Amino acid sequence: MDIYKLFLSDTAEKVLRKIQAKEPVLYKRVVVAFDDLERDPFQGKSLKGELKDRYSYRVGDYRILYMIRRHELIVYVIDMGHRRDVYR
């Protein structure tokens, strides 16, 4: 099985820094989720509509939105945030 490489958008990096500063327990869970996505990026939920070709991975009330580039073995995290806000 191939290991994917995970990259964060500038937006996702900014959110991750805020989470690290304010919610260290959630930060640890997000880092574990990133490891999970590198091993198997297809465990997230495939999105529909305008967000098709993207996936959502659940970490408590937070969601990680990402794209998979199969040919390059890349998981590209577009955004993450609380589920009430992240899909907007």
Sine and cosine of phi, psi and omega as CSV:
sin_phi,cos_phi,sin_psi,cos_psi,sin_omega,cos_omega
0.00,0.00,0.65,-0.76,-0.04,-1.00
-0.99,0.11,0.56,-0.83,0.10,-1.00
-0.99,-0.15,0.79,-0.61,0.02,-1.00
-1.00,0.05,0.41,-0.91,0.08,-1.00
-0.98,-0.21,0.70,-0.71,-0.07,-1.00
-0.97,-0.23,0.74,-0.67,0.06,-1.00
-0.83,-0.56,0.55,-0.83,0.02,-1.00
-0.93,-0.36,0.66,-0.75,0.15,-0.99
-0.94,0.34,0.24,-0.97,0.06,-1.00
-0.86,0.52,-0.64,0.77,0.02,-1.00
-0.88,0.48,-0.74,0.68,-0.02,-1.00
-0.90,0.44,-0.62,0.78,0.04,-1.00
-0.89,0.46,-0.66,0.75,0.00,-1.00
-0.89,0.45,-0.70,0.71,0.02,-1.00
-0.90,0.44,-0.67,0.74,-0.01,-1.00
-0.88,0.47,-0.65,0.76,0.04,-1.00
-0.89,0.45,-0.64,0.77,0.04,-1.00
-0.90,0.43,-0.69,0.72,0.01,-1.00
-0.89,0.46,-0.68,0.73,-0.01,-1.00
-0.87,0.50,-0.64,0.77,-0.04,-1.00
-0.96,0.27,-0.61,0.80,-0.15,-0.99
-0.98,-0.21,-0.49,0.87,-0.10,-0.99
-0.68,-0.73,0.98,0.20,-0.08,-1.00
-0.87,0.49,-0.53,0.85,0.02,-1.00
-0.92,0.38,-0.71,0.70,0.04,-1.00
-0.89,0.45,-0.64,0.77,0.02,-1.00
-0.83,0.55,-0.72,0.70,0.02,-1.00
-0.88,0.48,-0.65,0.76,0.01,-1.00
-0.91,0.41,-0.61,0.80,0.02,-1.00
-0.92,0.39,-0.66,0.75,0.03,-1.00
-0.89,0.46,-0.65,0.76,0.07,-1.00
-0.90,0.44,-0.64,0.77,0.03,-1.00
-0.88,0.47,-0.64,0.77,0.05,-1.00
-0.87,0.50,-0.67,0.74,0.05,-1.00
-0.88,0.48,-0.68,0.73,0.03,-1.00
-0.87,0.49,-0.68,0.73,-0.03,-1.00
-0.93,0.37,-0.53,0.85,0.06,-1.00
-0.92,0.39,-0.58,0.81,0.01,-1.00
-0.97,0.24,-0.67,0.74,-0.03,-1.00
-0.52,-0.86,1.00,0.01,-0.05,-1.00
-0.94,0.33,-0.20,0.98,-0.06,-1.00
-1.00,0.04,0.12,0.99,0.03,-1.00
-0.99,0.15,-0.20,0.98,0.08,-1.00
-0.97,0.23,0.14,-0.99,-0.01,-1.00
-1.00,0.01,0.76,-0.65,0.07,-1.00
-0.96,0.30,0.74,-0.67,-0.06,-1.00
-1.00,-0.05,0.26,-0.97,-0.07,-1.00
-0.85,-0.53,0.09,-1.00,0.08,-1.00
0.92,0.39,-0.69,-0.73,-0.03,-1.00
-0.88,0.47,-0.41,0.91,-0.06,-1.00
-0.99,-0.12,0.23,0.97,0.00,-1.00
-0.88,0.48,0.39,-0.92,-0.13,-0.99
0.97,0.24,0.08,1.00,0.05,-1.00
-0.86,-0.52,0.31,-0.95,-0.01,-1.00
-0.80,-0.61,0.37,-0.93,0.05,-1.00
-0.80,-0.60,0.75,-0.66,0.04,-1.00
-0.88,-0.47,0.75,-0.66,-0.12,-0.99
-1.00,-0.03,0.75,-0.66,0.12,-0.99
-0.74,-0.68,1.00,0.00,-0.09,-1.00
0.89,0.46,-0.80,-0.60,0.03,-1.00
-1.00,0.04,0.01,1.00,0.00,-1.00
-0.99,-0.16,0.43,-0.90,0.04,-1.00
-0.79,-0.62,0.62,-0.79,0.10,-0.99
-0.95,-0.30,0.88,-0.48,0.03,-1.00
-0.99,-0.15,0.77,-0.64,-0.08,-1.00
-0.50,-0.87,0.27,-0.96,0.09,-1.00
-0.88,-0.48,0.46,-0.89,0.04,-1.00
-0.91,-0.42,0.80,-0.60,0.11,-0.99
-0.96,-0.29,1.00,-0.04,-0.13,-0.99
-0.86,0.50,-0.68,0.73,-0.08,-1.00
-0.90,0.43,-0.54,0.84,-0.07,-1.00
-0.98,-0.17,-0.04,1.00,-0.07,-1.00
0.81,0.58,0.78,0.62,-0.04,-1.00
-0.84,-0.55,0.70,-0.72,0.20,-0.98
-0.95,-0.32,0.87,-0.49,-0.05,-1.00
-0.94,-0.35,0.94,-0.33,0.00,-1.00
-0.98,0.18,0.89,-0.45,-0.06,-1.00
-0.99,0.10,-0.74,0.68,-0.07,-1.00
-0.35,-0.94,0.29,-0.96,0.16,-0.99
-0.45,-0.89,0.42,-0.91,-0.02,-1.00
0.16,-0.99,-0.05,-1.00,0.02,-1.00
-0.89,0.46,0.58,-0.82,-0.10,-0.99
-0.87,0.49,-0.45,0.90,0.00,-1.00
-0.95,0.30,-0.36,0.93,-0.09,-1.00
-0.93,-0.38,-0.47,0.88,-0.27,-0.96
-0.94,0.35,-0.44,0.90,-0.06,-1.00
-1.00,0.10,-0.06,1.00,-0.07,-1.00
-0.99,0.12,0.00,0.00,0.00,0.00
